[in-house]
Amino acid sequence: MFYVYVLKSDLDGNLYTGHTANLRKRLLEHNCGKVDSTRERTPFELVYYEASRNLADVIRREKYLKTTYGHRYLSSRLRHDMSQR
């Protein structure tokens, strides 16, 4: 299985989107500061993910979620989660 995921930084509230084959391990790497692009924004909370058996589909979905339309989709999906924090 492959995953596209969205993390929320507890430090600044910003979202980070990525993909992986091992979601638990990747979340741990982000929170331990082992990922250069997010090192300064730890800790993170997993707020959204999707699974697929096809890596190409996951990469395509990640690219979509990083677009303006993807941000709107996530805002809609996470509306209640984001307003309670």
N, C-alpha and C positions, 0 to 999 in steps of 0.2 A: 504494500500500500504506500501511496505517496500522499502528502498533505500540503495544502496551502493554509497558512495560519496568519492570524492577526494578534499581535501583542499590544498591550497598553502599558506604557511606562508609568509606574506609580510616582516617579519623580516629577515629570512634567505633563503627564496626561496624554502625550502624543501616541499615535499608533504606528506600529511597524509591521509590514507585511513581508512574508517570506515563504519558502517551500522547503520540504524535507522528506526523507523516508522514515525518520524516527522522531516523532513529535516530542516525546518525553525527553529524549536526549538533547534535542535542539533547544527546548525551553530551559533546560538546566545549563546549557552552554551560554545562552543569553544572560541568565541570572548570575552566572559565575564570572561574567565579564570576559568570556573567551571569544566574543564576536566583536571585531573591530568597530563595525558601524553602530553598535548599540552599547558599547562599553560604558559610556558616560551617562547612560539613561537608566541604569538598573535601579531597582528591581522591576520585573515585568510580570504581568498577569496575562494568561491566555484568555482572550475574550471571544474568539471565533476561529473555527477551522472547518475545512471541507476535505473529504478523502476521495481518492480515485486510484484505480489500478494502473492508470496511464500517466507517465511522467509528463508527456507533452501537454496533456489536458491540464495538469496542475500548473505548469509554467504559463500556459495561456491564461488560466484563471488568475494567477498572481498578477500578471501584466494588466489584466482588466481591472482588478481591484485597486491598482495604483493609478487608474485614470480618474477623471472627474466623475464619470458615470459610476465607476466602482466605489468611489468615496460616498456618493449619494446612496448607493445600495447598502453599504455598510452602516451609514448613518441611520437608514431606515430599519435595518435588522437589529442594530444595537441601541436604538432609541431609548429604551427603558434602562438598559444597563448603564449607558453613559450618563443619564440624568440622575441616577442614584448615587453617583460618586462625587 
